[in-house]
Each structure stands twice: as C-alpha cells, then as structure tokens.
Amino acid sequence: MRAASSWQDYELIDATAGNRLERWGDALLIRPDPQVIWKNGRTSPLWAKADAVYHRSEKGGGSWEYRRRLPEKWRIRWQQLQLVVSPTGFKHTGVFPEQAVNWAFYQRAIAAAGRPARVLNLFGYTGGATLACAGAGASVCHVDASKGIVAWARENAAASGLSDRPVRWIVDDCSKFVAREARRGSFYDAIIMDPPSYGRGPGGEVWKLEDCIYDLIAQCAALLSERPLFVAVNSYTTGLSPAVMEYILKTLVCPAHGGVTACDEIGLPVSSTGGVVPCGATALWLADSALLGEE
C-alpha cells in the first residue's frame, strides 16, 4: 500500500469503531469510515476535543454536529498548493488527502519527461491532481459534471497562485467529452480519471462504474499521444479490484504503447498507531518503468 505521508496541514490522528479523527489545518473533525472495523483499546485524548462530528442518517446522507464554531471554509497546504476545505452534507470536505501520494507521482512523471505535457483529468473534482500537474509545468484539461465543483477547483487554483497556468475548466459529462475529443482529433500525454461508483452527468446521464469503466478507458486509450507518459485510474468502489483496472489498462494501452502496468491500494498513515487506513486503489500504466521504484 502507498501511504500519503507528505502532508503539512492534514493528519489522520486516530481511527477506531467506524470513525476517523482528523486534523484539517487547525480544525479537528470526526468522520465515519466503514472500513474502520477495528476497536482500539487505547485511543487519542483528542477525540474529546473534536470541533465537529459527522453523523450518518439511517435514511441516507447525514449532518454535522458542530461543537465549536468553524468558518464555512478554510485552507490547508500540500507542498505549494493551497486547497479550500469546507465540510459538506455528504461528510466530504473537498479534499481527498490520500490522493496526495498520486499527485506526487504525477509531478515526478511530468518532470521526468523533460518536455511539455498535455494532461486530461476526468472527474477532476476540486482540482488537486489538476493543480499538481499544472504546478509541475503541464497544460491540463479539467473535466467534471458539477458546475459548483469546477468553481471550487478554480478557487483552489487562485488560492495556489496558479490561475495563470494553462488549464481548461470544463463542466461536462466525462464520457461525452471524451467522445467529442476523439472526433476533434485531440491527444493527451497523460490521462487521469477518478470516477465515482455511481453518479449522474449534467444532463441526467447515469454512471455506474462497473458498467462504464471499460468503455471509458477504451475511449481514453484512443486519445493518447504518440509518446504518452501515464494513465491513472482511481477507484473507491470496494467491489472493484485494482487488479481488474490494471488488467483493463494492460489489454487496452500496452499493445499500442508498450510500457508497464501496476496497481495498489492507497491509504493514510495513522499517527497514533503507526498503521495505515486503506482509502481506495489506483491502477497505472506507465511508459517508463523506472518511475515505479520512485517515492
């Protein structure tokens, strides 16, 4: 498992009995995590000092209980990026901190290429991967179906001093956008996708990961340039093995471009125990196998 251990302003302090205790800048939040099935004998005293707790509802969703007044939004830092945090009604905060281990990989791959790179980031959410790539010198096309989420990503770009970088901000259904890019003859040196398990596009299009992921990767493989750098597929769907995603990449990308594939879980280190909580998985295709051994 690859653990995201390079944060300055985020910390997974403890995890037990279905919950995480996390530090987001100066704020302590408790959020549920169904994978935390263990119960620690000893727990951090900071649980009692949490500023807000997210409670799930039996009817779906949930709500925050605020024990101390928090700002509507604040910023946390990763390397040179400034990312806006804001607790939402679906327990999320606008940042998936485990993805930092992938952001660092994207930066290394772009820097190692030593040439201009065009990156397509599908389901780009609030832009962590987009800004990591842009900060490394790439031009990026950022696509997400939510207008509000793309606005949040642009706010992160401004906070990080990257508003002037060559980023296209697109509000669209990702599958439809990829199909149009193919018709336009657009090509990319790297493609990142972080698809949800289930979702709807801006026109009501239904997305179910297991049903759609193979066709989407096949469409994306046709958008790769003559000298591509990498393809990354992230998943939070517990029933979809990372090895399945790797197999798809191996069969769709390797025949045309060679290279190697890999897959692994990604996670967050727990400072109170030294363990790592799994937080999803990533499958990779890389043109340069040397990048696999770098951290």
Secondary structure, 3 states (H helix, E strand, C coil): CEECCCCCCEEEEEEECCEEEEEECCEEEEEECCCCCCCCCCCCHHHHHCCEEEEECCCCCEEEEECCCCCCCEEEEECCEEEEECCCCCCCCCCCHHHHHHHHHHHHHHHHHCCCCEEEEECCCCCHHHHHHHHCCCEEEEEECCHHHHHHHHHHHHHCCCCCCCEEEEECCHHHHHHHHHHHCCCECEEEECCCCEEECCCCCEEEHHHHHHHHHHHHHCCECCCCCEEEEEECCCCCCHHHHHHHHHHHCHHHHCCEEEEEEEEEEECCCCCEEEEEEEEEEECCHHHHHCC
